[in-house]
Amino acid sequence: MALFKKKTAGKPGEWYYCLEHKKVEEGPQCRALNRLGPYATPEEAARAIETAEARNEEWDEDSRWNDEGDREGGAGR
């Protein structure tokens, strides 16, 4: 048995979406690798996957992150 248990960072009132357990959790209960957040409300945390997908799509279409000649993912990567 370990003498000291690692405490995860965060505070009550912060909400996370756990990718491993597929549920909303208050405070960081799982490893950072497996969670999205923090969010201000449990409702925001419940929409974490949708939010991430929307942001990814927005960034994929942002010309600042794409070379003008490489829109189709062709040569140059």
C-alpha positions as CSV (number, residue, x, y, z in Angstrom):
1,M,0.0,0.0,0.0
2,A,1.3,3.4,-1.0
3,L,2.1,5.9,1.8
4,F,1.1,8.9,-0.3
5,K,-1.6,9.2,-2.8
6,K,-1.1,11.6,-5.7
7,K,-3.7,14.3,-5.6
8,T,-5.1,15.5,-8.9
9,A,-5.1,19.3,-9.6
10,G,-8.4,21.1,-9.7
11,K,-11.2,22.2,-7.4
12,P,-14.8,21.4,-6.6
13,G,-17.1,23.3,-8.9
14,E,-15.0,22.5,-12.0
15,W,-16.6,20.0,-14.3
16,Y,-14.9,17.5,-16.6
17,Y,-15.9,15.0,-19.2
18,C,-14.1,11.7,-18.7
19,L,-13.3,10.0,-22.0
20,E,-12.6,6.7,-20.4
21,H,-15.9,6.4,-18.4
22,K,-17.9,8.6,-20.9
23,K,-19.5,10.6,-18.1
24,V,-19.4,14.1,-16.5
25,E,-17.4,14.3,-13.2
26,E,-17.0,17.1,-10.7
27,G,-13.4,17.9,-10.0
28,P,-10.7,15.9,-11.7
29,Q,-11.4,12.3,-10.8
30,C,-9.5,10.7,-13.7
31,R,-6.1,11.3,-15.3
32,A,-5.7,14.4,-17.4
33,L,-5.0,12.2,-20.4
34,N,-8.6,10.9,-20.1
35,R,-10.6,14.1,-19.6
36,L,-11.7,17.3,-21.2
37,G,-12.2,20.4,-19.2
38,P,-12.6,22.2,-16.9
39,Y,-16.0,23.5,-17.7
40,A,-18.1,25.9,-15.6
41,T,-21.3,23.7,-15.6
42,P,-22.1,20.0,-15.9
43,E,-24.2,20.8,-19.0
44,E,-21.1,22.3,-20.7
45,A,-19.0,19.3,-19.7
46,A,-21.7,17.0,-21.1
47,R,-21.3,18.7,-24.5
48,A,-17.5,18.4,-24.4
49,I,-17.2,16.1,-27.4
50,E,-19.5,18.2,-29.5
51,T,-17.5,21.3,-28.5
52,A,-14.2,19.6,-29.4
53,E,-15.5,18.4,-32.8
54,A,-16.8,21.9,-33.7
55,R,-13.5,23.5,-32.7
56,N,-11.6,21.0,-34.7
57,E,-13.8,21.6,-37.8
58,E,-13.4,25.4,-37.4
59,W,-9.6,25.1,-37.1
60,D,-9.5,22.7,-40.1
61,E,-11.2,25.4,-42.2
62,D,-9.1,28.3,-40.9
63,S,-6.8,29.5,-43.7
64,R,-4.2,30.6,-41.1
65,W,-3.6,26.9,-40.3
66,N,-3.7,25.7,-43.9
67,D,-1.4,26.3,-46.8
68,E,-3.5,27.7,-49.7
69,G,-2.0,25.2,-52.2
70,D,-2.6,22.2,-49.9
71,R,-6.3,22.2,-49.3
72,E,-6.8,18.6,-50.3
73,G,-4.0,17.2,-48.1
74,G,-1.8,16.5,-51.1
75,A,1.9,17.1,-51.6
76,G,3.7,19.3,-49.2
77,R,2.9,17.5,-46.0
